[in-house]
Amino acid sequence: MMRALFSGVSGLKVHQTKMDVIGNNIANVNTVGFKSSSVNFSDVFYQTTQSASGPNRMTGSTGRNAMQIGLGASVASITKLISTPGASQRTDDPLDIMIDGNQFFIVNSGGTNYFTKAGAFTVDSYGTLCTYSGAAVMGWQVDRNDPNTIVRDKVSQLNVMSPENMYSKPEATKAAYVAGNIDSLDTQLTSETGKIVNVSFYDKTGHSYTADLKIYRDEADSDGEYRVEVTDIINESGDSIFITKDATGKYVPSGVTIKFAGIDYAVDPATISQEDGSFSLKGGAAKLKFDAATGDFVSVTGTETDTLPEDLKSIGFTVYSNSDAVSDPTKNAFREVDLDFSTVTNYATSGASNLTAVKGGLDGNGAGKRFGSMEGIGVDVSGKIYGKYDNGDRILLGQIAVASFANPAGLEAVGDNMFAATQNSGDFDGIGQDPSQGGGGLSTGELEMSNVDLSAQFTDMITTQRGFQANSRIITTSDTLLEELINLKR
């Protein structure tokens, strides 16, 4: 009777443990990245009242099985259902990230690396990517010698919004092109004003300028020939960069010169108006040539001064910020701009020319850019983090690394949606792996939810309740038997 009593007690304990696990599962039904647990029971030590014996031919007796009385139940295992994914929840937050596979994010708390499935991240005041509980997300850094390459070394904190990442450096324009059509019947081409094309470009500090190119036709030009010259360059304030005011308020040359198609340009001081600051540039004109029979572009050349060959598609355009910059390019605030005219045509249209200038070469490179401020960050499928800037830049800031284990169920839950590696899970090598390795990847704007199955949990709750009730009946029945035994003396 005492054995039955204690067996019932052990049954109550294991069913209470199972109910505790079920309660924890249901409590975390909406916890991001939570992995539910299941409980397995096992029977415990048996008391053998008679050992097994084999048949004996000498005596003619048969074999007998052992007689054993069990002493109750115990908890065999509490297993995390690590490999069972939870449903995905769309959030549209670029810092909400879900892993497609059995890998784990690597996070660091208190100097120790932990692992999590919960990809709800944020950024702290130092610009570090972290979890809402304060653990830093770990990954790989950008190669200092190649800003487009990731160094897959020991994982470290991803300071994606550190002060140096909050802006994008400006770049001077290196190339531009003129596109459109010049109509030989356009009367503006023969007028004094000509056809004006505005070419925008940046200097090395990101300041923006606009060069006015005048395209016209001289009486001495033959069919298919036109002239191109610079008339002015305007800064961001709308002022010409060629003149300035001295201490007395008088307009004087600023010292800025240009070289266009091998031709030097400078302000003619004698033409400066003290009333409105108007002026004219000393220099010359390059020539645009088209095939008179087909209207196709032939070349742009500076043959007026015999400084350029006659088969060029583009010409150099350089602004010199001062006299020292002419001899030393490192002291110049501008870079040479390769101005391409090869897409311009000379077809008959409606008698009006249509020309436009575009920053950057025909291959899209060399446009330059102004100073940029960060607008946000984004993460691609491989975990690479890019900064997005208001000048159009997209800069690589780092890459999220993930970890995988031979036995993920062997990880130890430590709270805050984090797991720690154990001897039975396998070790973390300190480096991790690419999230896209093995066909997996990351999804942004989504979170992996809890994998708790409520229908299964409620079913387990019913069977656990009945098991607890049955074991309690063992105790009450054993107590009744003991009471009858005590009453024998009456």
Disulfide bonds with the S-S distance in Angstrom:
none
